[in-house]
């Protein structure tokens, strides 16, 4: 479960750029509402596809692929201003986010012994949401020195780097 906490914490560090940095690359704030709606639609799509997707690979491999895909999507988001492509990327981001989060939660439920499962899941939620809250100011700080596009690229590289670095560490 330590690897689940580590991977989840690192993933949510880069996930926080969705709320903190992506609005800064848009000209109209209403556009973010629409894009975030597409992200939610992608999450619903991810929920309906989870059974199929989770059977394609082991949990470890699926999570690694999902985090690398998350990093690539951040890179594409940082590299375009074409609203249609931004929308497609946010839809795909919703699918990958749901898949990663659910895979980590399912892995945790399997790993934790019955007598501490509830506390373990509470700890996982605390780590995931804490990573989001604590990393958001970091990305905002970087955006003061670099453009939002560059900050998204840095988050992209970080996500791919840690996914590849931890790829040999088995989750379940």
C-alpha positions, 0 to 999 in steps of 0.5 A: 500500500505504500506504493499506492500512496506514493503513486497516488500522491505523485499523480494528484500533484500533477492532476492539480494543474487541471484546476490551477493552470489550465484556466490560465491558458484560456482566453474566456473563463466560460471556456474552462467551464465547458472544458471541465464539463467535458472532463466530467463527461470523460470521467463518466465514460471512464466509469462505463469503460473501466471493466473493459480497460482494467482487464487489458493490463495488470493494475500496475501496468494500467496505472503506469500507462494511465499516468503516462497518458495523463502526462501526454495529455498535459503536454498536448493541452500546453501545446495548442489553443485549438478549442476542439483539441483542448476539448478532446484532450479534457474528455480523454483526461477525464477517462484517464483520471477516473481509471487511475483513481479507481485502479488505485482505490481498488488496489488499496481495498485489496491490499488493506487487511479487513480490520484496517481497510476503512482507515486505510481508505481514509488515509489514501483519500487524505494523501490524494486530496492533500497532494492536490491541495499542497501542490497547487500553490507550487504550480501557481508559483511556477506560473509566476516565473514561466508561462502557464504553457511551460508549467503544464509542460513541466507537470507533463514531464514530471508525470511521465518521469515518475511513472517510468521511474516507479514502473517496476514497483508492483502495485498489486 
